[in-house]
Amino acid sequence: MIASYKCRSIEVFICILFFTISNLNAQDSIISVTAEKGDGIYSLLRKQGVNPYKYFDDFIALNMENLRDSTHLYEGRVYKLPAIIKLDSLETVSVRTTAVKKQSYPIFGEKYAETEIKSNRLSGTIYYLVSGHGGPDPGTVTSYGNESISEDEYAYDVTLRLAKELISHGALVYVIIRDADDGIRDKRILKMDTDEVVYPKKRIPLNQIKRLKQRTETINNLYLQHSGKYRRLIVTHVDSRSSGENIDVFFYHHKKSLAGKKLAECIHKTFKEKYQKYQPNREYSGNFSDRNLYLVKNTMPPMAYIEIGNIRSKKDLRRIIYPVNRQALAEWIAEGVLLDFEN
């Protein structure tokens, strides 16, 4: 009788939810927006609070006859957004059932601590995630408007988002560079600080070689503790070459590691496919190759070293400044990780 009552309660709740959504749609089934000068599909959706990566295809399907070359907007024309899309941002509309398994991870911050376990596709795997710089080394510091921003904060935010994605598919994840009070941040300007530590709570030294040795030893010790397990290392970095040079996301691996090469190749393949889908009129120039970097040379797990953009390039800044873009980077890397493991 108790089980029957619970099922009945859930059915009633879902019926109420469906009725609420139906009424919303009946009152305002289509939202219309006007494309302004310089708008693309991504910027138009972002300004309306809609995830452009999640609803890109839905938008095109709804506006196909009003697009140039199937993917470009006309300035001044009116485009449609289904009202159901906007429900993404309504915190009061959600289905709550005891079947959804969730775990709490304070490192993601109060807003994102609760993590839904979506699948067991990465069950039995272990991932060591390292974000570039940290502690007394912020990496390159540049400006965005009147604010100063640094490499390490953006690499760390993408790394946390990636960790959450991997955990949601059943992986055991070690976040090697850690900041107890940052968490995942939905802001463009990520405030700089120097309180990052190396897992579990090791103070990061000022000297560069000592910093690299410290994180390398931490990774290798954890690697040896999990002998016989499926283990991979992913390093997330923000590049800092000349200010006028924009780059696509690219990847490094150890030249003698076939498993590391495969991991980098799978993530690269995922990014190439995503660019073809979301930016079909521009060629993706990111690649994967071996490189003689300290972490690449001296860490034990097969690894992929990822450069997510040039922080000194105005074009690349869009990729890392917008939180929705950082989330997309994390999700695409995670898709590449799944492709690597399941193959």
N, C-alpha and C positions, 0 to 999 in steps of 0.2 A: 504493500500500500504506500509506503514511503517513497519508493522508487517511482511509482506511478504518479504520485503527487508532484514530485520534482519535474518529471517530464511534462506534466500538464502545465506547471508554472512556466517552464521555458517556452512551451508552445504559445501560451497566452502572451508572454513578453514579446516573442517574435511577431505575433499577430499585431500587437500594439505598435511595434516598431515599423512593420510594413504599412500599417494604416497611417502612421505619422509621415513616413516618406512619401506615400501616395498623395497625402494632402499637400505636402510641400510641392510635389511635382505638379499637382493640379492647379495650385495657386500661381506657380511661377516655373513652368517646365523648361523654359529657355531663358538664359541670360545672354544679352547681346552686349558686345564691347566693340569699340572703334579702334582700329589700328592707327597708331601715331607714327610720325616720321621716325625711321630707324628701328621700328619694331620688327622682331622676328617672332616666330611661334613661341620660342622659349621665353623671351622677355615679356610677351603679351600674357602668357599663362602665369609667369612668376608674379607679375603685377596684380593679378587677380587672386593670388594666394593658392594657385594650383600647381602641383608638382608636374613640371613639363616632361620629365622622363617617364612618369607613370601614365600620363594622359595624352601624350603626343599623338598616338595613333587614333584615339577617340576624336581628338580635335580635327585631324585631317579628314576622317570619315564624315564628320558633321559638316565640314566646310569645303569639301573637295571641289565643287564647282566655282568656288570663290577664291581659288589659290592660283598663283602663277607657278608653273612647272611643278605643280602638285605639292610644293612645300614652302612657297614664299607668299607673304602677305602683300596686299595692295594698301598703300597709305590712304587713310580716309574711309576705307570700306568697313562695313559692320560684320563682325564674326560672332558665331554662336558658341556658348558654353552650356552644356546640359547642367541643370541645377543639381542633379545627383552628384556631379563631380565636386561641387562645393561642400557636400556633406562631409568630405574628408576633414574639414577643419572644425566640425561641430563636436565638441567634447561630450555633449549630452546624448549623442546617438551612438550607441554601441551595443553589441550583443554579448552578454556575459553568461558563460556557461562554465561548469566545473571541468569540462573536457580540455580546456586550454591550459597547458602547462607553462608556468612562468617561474623565473628565478630572478633574484635581486642581486645586482652588482653595483655597490656604491661608487666604484671608480668612474662609472658613466655619468655621475651627477644625479641629483634628486629627480629631475624630470625624466631621465632615461634609464634609471637604475633597474627598473623592472623589465626583464627581457623575456619575450615569448619564445619558447622552443618550438620552432616550426616543423622540424624534421630531424631525423637521425642520419642524414646523408653523410655527415662527417664523424659519425660515432667511431671512437677509437683513435682518432687523429689528435696530434698535438701541434700547435702553432706558436712560435715565438715571434712576437711583433715588436719591432724597434722603430721608433720615430727619430729622425735626424736631429743632432745637436741636443740642447736641453741643459738645465742647470746654469752654470756661469757662461755657457756658450749658446747665445740665441741664434747663431747663424747670421746671415745677412739681415741687416735692419734697413728698411726703406720706408717710404711714406705713402699713405693712401688718404688723399685729401689733406687734412691738417693733423692726421694721426700717424704715429709710428707703428709699424708692424714688423714682425720677425718670422724667419723661416720656421723655427722650432714649434711655434704655437699652431701653425696650420698643418704641419706634418703630424703633430700629436692629435689634433682633432680628427683627421682622416683615419689615423691608426685606431683611435677609440671606436669610431663608427665601423671600421672593418672588424675589430674584435667582437663587437656586438653581433654583426652579421654571421661570423663564423660560429660563435656560441649558439646562435639561434638554430644552427644545423647540427648541433651535437658535439662540436669540437671542444677540446680542452685548450685554452688560450692563456699564454703568459704575456702580459704587457710589460716589457722590459724597462722602458722609460716611463715613469709614472708621476702624476701630479694629483695629490689627494683632493685639492679644492677646485680643479678646473672642470672636469667632466666634459661631456659633449655640449658644445655651445652653438646655439642658433643665432649667431651674430656675425656681421661682416668684420668688425674690428675685434680681434681677439687680443685682450690685454696681455702685455708682456710681463713675465715674472721670471724668477730664477730658482724656484723652490722644487723643481723636478728632481727625482732621485732615480737610482737604478734598483731594480727589483732585488730584494724586497724593500729595503729602506737605506740603500747605500748612498752616501753623499757623493755627488759627481765632482771629480777634481777639475781644476782649472787647466792643467796641462793637457794638450790635445792627445798625445800618445797615451798618457795614463787613462784618459777618458775612453779611448778606443779599446785599450787592454781590459779595462774594467767591464765594459759591456760584453766584450768577446768572452772573457772568463765566465761571466754569469750565464751566457747562452750555452757555452760548452759544458758547464757543470750541470745545467738543467737537462741538456741533451743526454749526458751520461746517466743521469738518474732514471731516465725513461728508456733504457736499453731495450731494443726489440720492438718498440712502438713505431708507428708511422709519424715522422717528425719533419717539419718544414719551418724555415725562417723567412720572414718577409720584412724588409727594411723599407720604410717610407720616407722619402726625402723631397725637399723643395730645392730646386736648382737656383743658382744666382749668377748667371753669366751676364753679358752686356745688356744694358737696359732696352735696346731696340730689338733684341732677338727673342721671338716667341718660339716655344717648342711644344711638340706633342708629348704625351706621356710615353716614356721609354723605360727600358728594363735592362739590368745587368745580371749576370750569373757567373759562377766559377767555370773557367774554361774546361776543367777536367770532370765536372759534375754533370752527368747526363740527366739525373733527376732534377737538378737545379735548372738546367737548360729547358727541360720539359715544362717545369712550373712557369718559368718566365715566358716561354712560348705560348702556353695556354692562356695566360693573362693577356699577353699581347694580342693573341687571336681574338679574344673577347672584346678588347678595346677597338680593334680594327672593325669588327662587325657592328659595334655600337655606333662608331663614327659613320659607317656607311648607311646606317639606318637613320640617325638623327641629323647628320650633316652630309647628305649625299652629294652635294655639289663641291665638296672640297676633299682633297686627298689627305689621308692620314699618313704622316711621315714618321711616327714613332716606330722604334725598332727594338730588338733585343740582341744583346751581344755580351761577350765576356769582357771583364775589366779587372785590372789589377788594384782594386781598392782594399784597404786594410780589413774591413769586415768580410769582404768577399773572399779574401785569401785565408783568413785565420779562423773562421767559424766552422764548426763541424756539420751542422744540418745542411741539406740541400736548400738553396736559398734563391730568392728573387729580390733584387735591389731596384726600387722603383723611384724614378724622378717624376713628380706629378706636375711640374710646371716651373717656369722661371719667374721668381717673385719680383724681378726688376722689369719685367715686360708688362705693359698695360693690358695687352690681350690676354696673357696668361693669368693675370690677376683676377679676371672674371671667373676663371676656373676654380680658384681657391678662395676668393673672397666670399662668394655666395654660399651659404650653408647648404642649399639644395644641390649645388654642384659638388660640394665635398661629400655629401651623402651618395650622390651618383658615382663618384670615384670609388668609394668604399664598396658599393654594391657591385660595380663592374669587376673590381679586383676579386671580390668574393665569388662571383660567377666563374672567373678564371680559375680560382682555387678549386671549386667544385668540379670543373671540367678536368683539371689535372688529376684530382684524386679518383674520380669515377672512371677515368680512362686508364 
